[in-house]
């Protein structure tokens, strides 16, 4: 049986050494065996071993994994072909940095491939179109979706019920194979998807007839989604776990619902506030009046004082939109706009002419600004 590799011996520290001890030992050996300093034949290989030992022992999680499965007689590690400790530096490298030990960190050019039998489900995307009035209160809608779900016949295992699956002999069940090649920079290691099992990690002799060995089937579902009051145009809701099912024990994706609001005939919106332009007759602006203002909930009476000008803003508090994930409602801002008729009858023209003359006479008597401006012309 090959001799086990002890990373503690490589660094020359005891198994109960703390992090500072390990760091000091690494720095001392790295300076001693760096290829630019040492010219002994085994310098390069020794330098690699020192770096790998430090990379594992300086990481608490990897160190615990190594202490548990690396040099003891316990359960065989995924990258340990002898079942009782690592027999070479390559075994340790494969276990910790090529997917066998559950770590995804790269080292020396290695890349970790994801097993295809554990893949989270993809998200579903749907769009809903609403009117502004629909957002005054919570609204429940029914969405019909087509999504991939775990096959009920095989439970997602992809194998026909009653049949057996076997561990892939090429990758040992990991779904990836590790390749080594020597370059000018040293030995480079890469991980690629296993060509035999295509990353599944298992070989299926009899695929499930229902899902054809995919583990997933297409299903039509109706999902109830509650649109919260106050939602705005462009908002996206995430409904957890209602997307496509994942493979194996991986979680399902989410349902993402994007909301678009139809433009309103009267109102424009800014967050929880609404804005409306209110045409008002000249006589009402001059004399003052009470006028009915449209809101999303009905009508509100607005008192317009005498002498109000065009483009004057009034505020109806609490008549806007509900605040999303907040309390209360925004405001409705009403802007008066002088209603100017496009066509006039002869009588209207005569009356307007008389009114103008009377206004100018009043301005002249009071010395108003309008009279002074006209006098300068």
Secondary structure, DSSP 8 states (H G I E B T S, - for coil): ------HHHHHT--TT--HHHHHHHHHHHHHHH-TTT--STTHHHHHHHHHHHHHHHTSHHHHHHHHHHTSSSSS--TT-TTSSS--SHHHHHHHHHSSTTS-----TT------TTS-----EEEEEEE-GGGGSS-EEEEEEEEEEEE-TTTTTS-B-TT--EEE-TTTTTSSEEEEEEEETTEEEEEEEE-TTTTT-SEEESSB-TTTTTSSEEEEEEEEEEEE-TT--TT-EEEETT-S---STT-----EEEEEEE---SS-EEETTEEEEEEEE-HHHHHH-EEEEEEETTEEEEEEE-TT--TT-EEEETT-S-B-TTSSSB--EEEEEEE---S---HHHHHHHHHHHHHHHHHHHHHT-HHHHHHHH-
